[in-house]
């Protein structure tokens, strides 16, 4: 059982055509059975959204910025750092 969980999200538009989003998720230690306890962990992520010309949007993101070795369950590590880039155009 997990005692606490906190999720924070901040979006800042430093320019009219750019949004920066930062998220932070903290999970407390938890018991997965009567005898096994898993440590708590914190996940930080960053995302940038660029609104380009003529209806195009470019997004890029890095999840798990710290790339720490966390466990979601006994013997099952959490996925490592991931990145993505997305391009969208509205016609």
N, C-alpha and C positions, 0 to 999 in steps of 0.2 A: 504494500500500500504506500502511496506517495503522500507526503505531508503537505508540500507546497509546490506551486507552479506559478511562474510569473512570465508574462509576455509583454514586451514593450515594442512599439513601432513609432518611428518618427519619420515624417516626410517633409523635406525642405525643398522649396523651389528657388534656388539661388539666382536663376535666370528665367525669363518667361518661357523658354524653350527647353528647359532642363529640370528634372526632378531627381532628387537624391533621397533614397529611403534606406534607413538603418533599422534592423530588428535585433532584439536581444531576447533570448528565451532561457530561463533558469528553471531547472527541475531539481528538487531536493532529493536526498537519498531515499531509497525505497526498498521495501522487503518484497522479494519475489517468491519466497516460500518462508516457512517457519524458521529456517536456519540460514538463509542466504540473503545478504543485504548488498545492494549495489549503490555505489557512490553517486552523489548528485553531479550535475553537469550544466554547463552554460554554452549556448550556441549563439554566435553573432553572425549576421548576414548583411551584405550591402547590395544595393540595386541602383542603377542609374537608368533613367528614361530620357531619351533625346527625341524631341518632336522636330523632325527635319521638314524640308519643303514638300509641298504638294501632297500632304496627307500621309507621309511616311513617318513611322515611329521605330526607333531602334532602342532595344532594351539589352542591358547586360547586367549580370548578377554573379555574385560569389556567395555561396552558402557555406557555412562552417568555416569562417575566415581563419580561426585558430587551428583548424585541422587536428583537434585533440583526440586522444584515444578513449572515447566514451563507450559504455556498454548499455544497450537498450534492454538486454536480458542476459542472464548468466551464459557466457560463452558465445554471445552474438554481438559483435562489435557494431557500433553505429557506422553508417557510411561516412567516408572521408569528405574532404573538400570537393565541392562541385562548382562548375562554372557554366554559364550559358549565355548565348547571344541570340536575340530574336529580332527579326526584321518584319515589320507589318506595313502594308500599303493599302489604304482605303481608296477604292475607285469611286 
